[in-house]
């Protein structure tokens, strides 16, 4: 997973609270940290690997490669900073470009929800979540509110995406299968393969092209 958002909104506080159950008060902008933690979701254990990144501008090749290879993205903003919320469009575009996809498992994560001066309304967040087709959640690292739940919800989004891809026919699969089937029919008609071989190859190619 990759955690993206403006500097100083509590990304590091969220990941450290999740990974080590420690609340850090002071923000250190100098590094991008990598965390790992075993998390059980719906009876299945996952090794959650998180890159806590900094700054939208000039992403490092390491960060870009990590985004490209990641399974899901946490787009973080502070509920006290409308600027950080508006910046999420740029981060999401960066993700889609790196992954070369139209959709990616994402969750919108509002940090610092324990603070009083909220400037990002729930309606603003819901509209963006509906537009992007993703869940949203508010968290507080100080109070440990929904810290684990962010990662649980994202794992569920990743699982749904994986299941959808598993059930989706391979691109051009039906056309490729039809061509392969016609070839096998010719081989069967010419006596070059048996009926049982034909059935075996048909089933095998259905699996290959995701048509089962």
PEDA-V964372 format. One record per residue. N is the residue number from 1. RES is the residue in one letter. SS is DSSP state (a for helix, b for strand, c for the rest). NEAR is the number of other C-alpha atoms within 12 Angstrom. D_CENTER is the distance of its C-alpha to the mean C-alpha in Angstrom with 1 decimal. Layout:
n->N res->RES ss->SS near->NEAR d_center->D_CENTER
n->N res->RES ss->SS near->NEAR d_center->D_CENTER
This chain:
n->1 res->X ss->c near->40 d_center->6.8
n->2 res->X ss->b near->44 d_center->8.2
n->3 res->X ss->b near->48 d_center->10.2
n->4 res->X ss->b near->50 d_center->11.8
n->5 res->X ss->c near->41 d_center->14.9
n->6 res->X ss->c near->33 d_center->18.6
n->7 res->X ss->c near->30 d_center->20.9
n->8 res->X ss->c near->28 d_center->22.7
n->9 res->X ss->c near->40 d_center->20.5
n->10 res->X ss->c near->43 d_center->19.9
n->11 res->X ss->a near->46 d_center->16.7
n->12 res->X ss->a near->43 d_center->18.7
n->13 res->X ss->a near->36 d_center->20.5
n->14 res->X ss->a near->49 d_center->17.3
n->15 res->X ss->a near->42 d_center->16.1
n->16 res->X ss->a near->29 d_center->19.8
n->17 res->X ss->a near->28 d_center->20.4
n->18 res->X ss->a near->36 d_center->17.6
n->19 res->X ss->a near->29 d_center->18.5
n->20 res->X ss->a near->20 d_center->22.3
n->21 res->X ss->c near->19 d_center->23.2
n->22 res->X ss->c near->18 d_center->25.0
n->23 res->X ss->c near->24 d_center->25.1
n->24 res->X ss->c near->22 d_center->25.8
n->25 res->X ss->c near->18 d_center->27.7
n->26 res->X ss->c near->13 d_center->28.1
n->27 res->X ss->c near->19 d_center->25.4
n->28 res->X ss->c near->19 d_center->25.6
n->29 res->X ss->c near->19 d_center->24.3
n->30 res->X ss->c near->13 d_center->25.4
n->31 res->X ss->c near->16 d_center->22.6
n->32 res->X ss->c near->26 d_center->18.9
n->33 res->X ss->b near->25 d_center->18.4
n->34 res->X ss->b near->23 d_center->16.6
n->35 res->X ss->b near->24 d_center->16.4
n->36 res->X ss->b near->21 d_center->16.1
n->37 res->X ss->b near->23 d_center->16.8
n->38 res->X ss->b near->19 d_center->17.3
n->39 res->X ss->b near->23 d_center->16.0
n->40 res->X ss->b near->18 d_center->17.2
n->41 res->X ss->b near->22 d_center->15.4
n->42 res->X ss->c near->12 d_center->17.6
n->43 res->X ss->c near->9 d_center->19.9
n->44 res->X ss->b near->13 d_center->17.6
n->45 res->X ss->b near->13 d_center->17.2
n->46 res->X ss->b near->21 d_center->14.1
n->47 res->X ss->b near->18 d_center->14.5
n->48 res->X ss->b near->29 d_center->11.9
n->49 res->X ss->b near->28 d_center->12.0
n->50 res->X ss->b near->35 d_center->11.4
n->51 res->X ss->b near->36 d_center->12.6
n->52 res->X ss->b near->39 d_center->14.4
n->53 res->X ss->c near->40 d_center->15.2
n->54 res->X ss->c near->31 d_center->18.1
n->55 res->X ss->c near->27 d_center->19.4
n->56 res->X ss->c near->25 d_center->18.1
n->57 res->X ss->c near->17 d_center->21.1
n->58 res->X ss->c near->12 d_center->21.7
n->59 res->X ss->c near->20 d_center->18.5
n->60 res->X ss->c near->16 d_center->19.6
n->61 res->X ss->a near->11 d_center->19.1
n->62 res->X ss->a near->19 d_center->17.7
n->63 res->X ss->a near->32 d_center->14.9
n->64 res->X ss->a near->26 d_center->14.3
n->65 res->X ss->a near->19 d_center->14.3
n->66 res->X ss->a near->28 d_center->11.9
n->67 res->X ss->a near->38 d_center->9.3
n->68 res->X ss->a near->23 d_center->10.4
n->69 res->X ss->a near->22 d_center->10.0
n->70 res->X ss->c near->29 d_center->6.8
n->71 res->X ss->c near->32 d_center->4.5
n->72 res->X ss->c near->41 d_center->1.7
n->73 res->X ss->b near->44 d_center->4.4
n->74 res->X ss->b near->46 d_center->7.5
n->75 res->X ss->b near->50 d_center->10.0
n->76 res->X ss->b near->47 d_center->13.3
n->77 res->X ss->b near->42 d_center->16.8
n->78 res->X ss->b near->43 d_center->20.1
n->79 res->X ss->c near->33 d_center->21.7
n->80 res->X ss->c near->25 d_center->24.9
n->81 res->X ss->c near->29 d_center->23.9
n->82 res->X ss->a near->23 d_center->23.5
n->83 res->X ss->a near->21 d_center->23.2
n->84 res->X ss->a near->32 d_center->20.0
n->85 res->X ss->a near->35 d_center->18.6
n->86 res->X ss->a near->24 d_center->19.9
n->87 res->X ss->c near->25 d_center->18.4
n->88 res->X ss->a near->35 d_center->14.8
n->89 res->X ss->a near->25 d_center->15.6
n->90 res->X ss->a near->21 d_center->16.3
n->91 res->X ss->a near->35 d_center->13.2
n->92 res->X ss->a near->37 d_center->11.1
n->93 res->X ss->a near->23 d_center->13.7
n->94 res->X ss->a near->31 d_center->13.4
n->95 res->X ss->a near->38 d_center->9.8
n->96 res->X ss->a near->25 d_center->10.8
n->97 res->X ss->a near->18 d_center->13.9
n->98 res->X ss->a near->25 d_center->12.7
n->99 res->X ss->a near->24 d_center->10.5
n->100 res->X ss->c near->16 d_center->13.3
n->101 res->X ss->c near->15 d_center->11.5
n->102 res->X ss->c near->16 d_center->12.2
n->103 res->X ss->c near->24 d_center->9.0
n->104 res->X ss->c near->37 d_center->5.2
n->105 res->X ss->c near->38 d_center->3.1
n->106 res->X ss->b near->44 d_center->4.8
n->107 res->X ss->b near->41 d_center->7.7
n->108 res->X ss->b near->46 d_center->11.1
n->109 res->X ss->b near->47 d_center->13.0
n->110 res->X ss->b near->47 d_center->16.7
n->111 res->X ss->b near->43 d_center->18.5
n->112 res->X ss->c near->36 d_center->22.3
n->113 res->X ss->c near->32 d_center->22.9
n->114 res->X ss->c near->21 d_center->26.1
n->115 res->X ss->c near->20 d_center->27.7
n->116 res->X ss->c near->13 d_center->30.1
n->117 res->X ss->c near->14 d_center->29.8
n->118 res->X ss->c near->21 d_center->26.7
n->119 res->X ss->c near->23 d_center->26.5
n->120 res->X ss->c near->29 d_center->23.3
n->121 res->X ss->c near->20 d_center->24.1
n->122 res->X ss->a near->22 d_center->22.1
n->123 res->X ss->a near->12 d_center->23.0
n->124 res->X ss->a near->20 d_center->21.5
n->125 res->X ss->a near->32 d_center->18.1
n->126 res->X ss->a near->22 d_center->18.5
n->127 res->X ss->a near->17 d_center->19.4
n->128 res->X ss->a near->26 d_center->16.4
n->129 res->X ss->a near->25 d_center->14.0
n->130 res->X ss->a near->16 d_center->16.2
n->131 res->X ss->a near->15 d_center->16.2
n->132 res->X ss->a near->24 d_center->12.4
n->133 res->X ss->c near->20 d_center->12.2
n->134 res->X ss->c near->31 d_center->9.9
n->135 res->X ss->b near->32 d_center->11.4
n->136 res->X ss->b near->35 d_center->13.1
n->137 res->X ss->b near->34 d_center->15.0
n->138 res->X ss->b near->37 d_center->17.8
n->139 res->X ss->c near->35 d_center->18.4
n->140 res->X ss->b near->34 d_center->21.4
n->141 res->X ss->c near->37 d_center->21.4
n->142 res->X ss->c near->27 d_center->25.2
n->143 res->X ss->c near->22 d_center->25.6
n->144 res->X ss->c near->28 d_center->22.6
n->145 res->X ss->b near->24 d_center->21.5
n->146 res->X ss->c near->26 d_center->18.1
n->147 res->X ss->a near->36 d_center->17.0
n->148 res->X ss->a near->31 d_center->15.9
n->149 res->X ss->a near->27 d_center->14.8
n->150 res->X ss->a near->40 d_center->11.9
n->151 res->X ss->a near->44 d_center->10.3
n->152 res->X ss->a near->31 d_center->11.8
n->153 res->X ss->a near->30 d_center->10.3
n->154 res->X ss->a near->38 d_center->6.7
n->155 res->X ss->a near->34 d_center->7.8
n->156 res->X ss->a near->27 d_center->9.6
n->157 res->X ss->a near->30 d_center->7.0
n->158 res->X ss->a near->30 d_center->5.5
n->159 res->X ss->a near->23 d_center->9.3
n->160 res->X ss->a near->20 d_center->10.3
n->161 res->X ss->a near->22 d_center->8.5
n->162 res->X ss->a near->17 d_center->10.1
n->163 res->X ss->a near->13 d_center->13.3
n->164 res->X ss->a near->15 d_center->13.4
n->165 res->X ss->a near->16 d_center->13.3
n->166 res->X ss->a near->17 d_center->15.9
n->167 res->X ss->a near->15 d_center->18.1
n->168 res->X ss->c near->19 d_center->18.0
n->169 res->X ss->c near->22 d_center->21.0
n->170 res->X ss->c near->21 d_center->20.7
n->171 res->X ss->c near->14 d_center->21.4
n->172 res->X ss->c near->15 d_center->25.2
n->173 res->X ss->a near->21 d_center->25.4
n->174 res->X ss->a near->21 d_center->28.2
n->175 res->X ss->a near->18 d_center->30.3
n->176 res->X ss->a near->20 d_center->30.0
n->177 res->X ss->a near->27 d_center->30.8
n->178 res->X ss->a near->18 d_center->33.8
n->179 res->X ss->a near->17 d_center->35.2
n->180 res->X ss->a near->23 d_center->34.9
n->181 res->X ss->a near->25 d_center->36.5
n->182 res->X ss->a near->17 d_center->39.4
n->183 res->X ss->a near->20 d_center->40.0
n->184 res->X ss->a near->28 d_center->40.1
n->185 res->X ss->a near->22 d_center->42.5
n->186 res->X ss->a near->17 d_center->44.8
n->187 res->X ss->a near->18 d_center->44.8
n->188 res->X ss->a near->20 d_center->45.7
n->189 res->X ss->a near->14 d_center->48.4
n->190 res->X ss->c near->12 d_center->49.9
n->191 res->X ss->c near->13 d_center->50.0
n->192 res->X ss->c near->15 d_center->47.7
n->193 res->X ss->c near->18 d_center->45.4
n->194 res->X ss->c near->17 d_center->46.1
n->195 res->X ss->a near->18 d_center->44.8
n->196 res->X ss->a near->13 d_center->42.9
n->197 res->X ss->a near->17 d_center->41.4
n->198 res->X ss->a near->24 d_center->40.4
n->199 res->X ss->a near->17 d_center->38.7
n->200 res->X ss->a near->16 d_center->36.9
n->201 res->X ss->a near->24 d_center->35.6
n->202 res->X ss->a near->26 d_center->34.6
n->203 res->X ss->a near->20 d_center->32.5
n->204 res->X ss->a near->19 d_center->31.0
n->205 res->X ss->a near->27 d_center->30.1
n->206 res->X ss->a near->23 d_center->28.6
n->207 res->X ss->a near->20 d_center->26.1
n->208 res->X ss->a near->22 d_center->25.6
n->209 res->X ss->c near->26 d_center->24.8
n->210 res->X ss->c near->23 d_center->22.8
n->211 res->X ss->c near->23 d_center->25.6
n->212 res->X ss->c near->18 d_center->26.2
